[in-house]
């Protein structure tokens, strides 16, 4: 069993190798911190960080294929957003695993990928499903569809970091297209985040959401809409 682990963070590489040893105690594991210098060959499993240094202008999976490195690929990354998951899957990866995945689940998912299967967390799959649904039937006027007219501005659930960024840009009056361009998001994904913001704030529309956010002090923390 030959396994390639590519991650530029030494501590996480070690953690990945521990998870791999749970599934394959006698595996021949090659751990690298860079994709430079890899020689062509087949691996029974490739465990790949998606944000590797030196891959500007392309993606790490494409670089591996160009180098002749082949095998089923499980991407393990610090990003959990559906945009990254979609990018990973479109590039041909067989699995998408956030680095927050528990070790026991990670080991099982890696075994599944190595055996020819695919894996993606349920929460990410649901986000991708929502994006697909929005792509099919949402237009710009649907922002208010899930907003509730009742409520005092208190959050029904905490905003994610990305939702906070979108909210800050909503407060500036930015359009979906402008928000998407500034935050490097697809327009349909901006709509998805906006719907969630409206739902969590119990708002009827964008204007109402901004008003409620101001009253709740959610726009007074100095968060820059351009922060990554």
C-alpha positions, -999 to +999 in steps of 0.1 A: +000+000+000+017+032-012+003+065+001+014+100-007+007+128+019+013+163+006+008+191+031+031+221+039+023+221+076+046+195+094+023+191+124-007+183+103+013+160+081+022+140+112-015+140+122-025+127+088+000+099+090-014+089+123-049+086+107-034+067+079-017+042+102-051+036+118-064+023+085-032+007+072-006-001+098+020-013+073+015+013+046+045+028+028+039+065+034+057+093+015+052+126+033+061+158+014+057+195+022+059+206-014+049+193-048+082+201-063+104+172-074+078+145-073+084+117-098+058+100-119+042+069-103+011+053-089-001+056-053-029+036-038-040+069-021-030+105-024-039+128+006-035+163-006-038+198+010-056+221-014-037+253-004-001+243-012+027+268-018+039+272-054+006+264-072-005+299-081-024+300-113-034+264-112-044+238-086-024+211-068-042+182-084-035+194-119+002+198-109+003+162-097-012+149-129+012+169-150+040+153-130+026+118-138+015+112-102-016+091-103-040+075-078-073+082-060-072+117-043-086+128-010-083+165-004-079+175+032-081+212+036-087+240+062-114+254+040-150+241+046-169+264+022-189+249-006-170+270-032-138+252-024-155+218-023-170+225-057-136+235-071-120+204-056-145+180-070-145+197-104-108+192-106-113+154-102-107+147-065-125+117-050-129+130-015-132+164+002-124+165+039-121+196+062-092+195+086-117+196+114-129+161+105-125+138+136-096+114+132-118+083+134-140+096+106-110+107+086-095+072+087-127+057+075-131+083+047-096+077+035-102+040+034-134+046+014-115+067-012-087+042-015-112+015-022-127+034-051-154+053-033-161+090-028-166+111+004-179+145+012-193+156+046-230+159+049-229+196+058-209+204+027-231+182+005-262+201+018-245+235+010-238+222-026-274+211-029-286+245-019-263+262-044-277+239-071-312+247-062-305+284-062-288+281-096-320+265-109-347+287-095-335+318-077-335+353-091-325+386-074-360+391-060-359+359-039-337+373-011-368+380+010-383+345+005-370+331+037-370+362+058-395+364+086-414+395+094-414+388+132-385+390+156-365+416+175-332+414+156-318+387+179-299+360+160-315+326+158-280+312+152-245+328+151-234+342+117-204+324+101-173+345+092-184+345+056-219+356+065-205+385+085-184+395+055-215+394+032-235+413+058-209+441+060-211+445+022-249+444+022-247+474+046-227+493+019-255+487-006-234+464-027-251+442-053-247+404-054-223+407-083-202+433-065-201+412-033-192+381-053-163+400-071-150+414-038-152+381-019-143+358-048-177+341-046-201+330-073-232+352-074-255+323-065-234+316-034-238+353-023-276+347-026-273+316-005-254+335+023-279+363+021-308+340+025-292+325+056-285+360+070-321+370+065-333+338+082-310+341+112-320+378+117-356+372+111-355+399+084-379+406+055-353+418+031-318+432+028-326+466+042-344+451+071-314+428+077-290+457+078-313+476+102-316+446+126-279+440+124-271+476+133-296+474+163-279+442+174-244+457+172-233+433+145-219+460+123-199+478+150-170+454+153-149+469+125-150+438+103-136+446+069-157+432+041-125+425+022-110+403+049-103+367+037 
